[in-house]
Amino acid sequence: MLLTISTMHKPASDLGFLLMKNPDNLHEVDLSFGKGTVFFPEASEDACMAALSLDIDPVQLVRGKGRHSGAEDQYVNDRPYAASSLLSVALSRAFGTALSGRSKHRQELAETAIPLTATIAPLPVRGDRQIVEQLFEPLGYSVEVEPFELDPQHPEWGTSPYVKLTISGAHKIADLLSHLYVLIPVLDANKHYYMGDDEVEKLLRKGEGWLEGHPHKDLIAKRYLRFRSLSRAALRRLDESVEPESAEAMAKKDHAEEVIEKPIRLNEQRMLSVMAELERSGASSVLDLGCGEGKLLKRLVQKPQFRKILGVEVAPQVLAIAAEKLKLERMGDHQRERIELAQGSLVYRDDRLKGFDAATVVEVIEHMDAERLPAFADALFGHAKPSTVLMSTPNSEYNVLFEGMEPGALRHPDHRFEWTRSEFEDWSKAQAEKFGYDVSFTTIGEVHEDHGAPTQMAVFRRSDGGSK
């Protein structure tokens, strides 16, 4: 079996520094079940490829420490030839430093998302082959699956359960490796060693930062861990880890922003502006991304025009507060059928978000790390593809007019950035051009001659006018 990782990020040969391997040398890794070899078929400034090849001894595998009942107790099976949990073990041994996010000579690059392509062959896919896309596309990868024929001389026999998988996307090298480490065994669904409680810890450790928000985390946990008791334990831990802050702590942060903006009733003006744009758009289904405690949802459900409403929030505790404030349990059947709340990350592709006429992203993007914005844009504009997107964010130029704000301070303790008008317009125009939208801009709040309005909003409309 063979795994290759390549990049065209310049200088591409820095991939060797990221993986802690000299491209000029052959690197061998001793494993309990055989040997792994790392080599570089290509290493230039323009393109670089690292390859990990496994040579597995089937006798050593059966007699090794990983022995358990099942197919691996037999001397004849696909373990020596097909990618499986064995490849994950080898990947961890060969690229352990890179997997941890560290780089001795290129730490800044290790913390940067760069274009990466990984290819694995042959890779077993147990069950519906669509699972490959379900696992990797939400993480921001383009996916290519090439099946192998059972016998080229007999095409009528169909294809085997083995494929050649190629995934491409802009990611940190540690993120790519952790995705592969977890998801290769998920596709195979047949680990080579005994499953115990420590596997839950391993899954949570390697999935930290992305698994908790993956739309198919249930499927991943069940196939990775096999035993229902273990997968349930992992899912409970994942749900708990999504919201490390208490609801009280988050409320205090939100209050800080409200104190600043309250004198000009900015939140009320935002809600009115967004509602007016939604009504003008003619949308009947609305997706509220980063819905928080449901301030916009409460207004949406009061308007019969909006027959389907979905609020999405990453934090389960905040969703629970939204459900309470919306009084979902006491809502009439007809009204209750129109609105739904869902936990999910905004930076992963999620099929639940498809098919909506409009999406709102109200004061949300500034809470994201800038490096995650490309994945967010791809998930929203490239995958969900609503006809209309309304996106608001603070105008940092206006901050000097808020009484009591320190120079250079941000309005909310959780804000990662606040853009000027030109920065927001440049980013929005780039996304519109990339994903096939037209974009216009409007202001929210009183406009100052020099500093503009306190809130800026972009209105994206699909260029093809489609709604699906």
ABEGO torsion letter per residue (X at the ends): XBBBBBBABOBAAAAAAAAGBBAABBBBBBBAAEBBBBBBABBBAABBBBBBBBBBBAAAAAABAABBBEAAABABBAAAABBBAAAAAAAAAAAAAAAAGBBAABAAAAABBBBBBBBBOBBBBBEBAAAAAAAAAAAGBBBBBBBBBABAABAAAEBBABBBBBBBEBBBAAAAAAAAAAAAAAAAGBBABBBBAAAAAAAAAAABGAAAABAAAAAAAAAAAGBAAAAAAAAAAAAAAABABBAAAAAAAAAAAAAAAAAAGAAAAAAAAAAAAAAAAGBABBBBBGAEAGAAAAAAAABAABABBBBBBABAAAAAAAAAAAGAAABBAAAAAABBBBBBBAABBBAAABGBABBBBBGAAAABBAAAAAAAAAAAAAAAGBABBBBBBBBAAAAAABBGBBBGBBABAABABBBBAAAAAAAAAAAAAAAGBBBBBBBBEBBBAAAEBABBBBBBBBAAGBAX
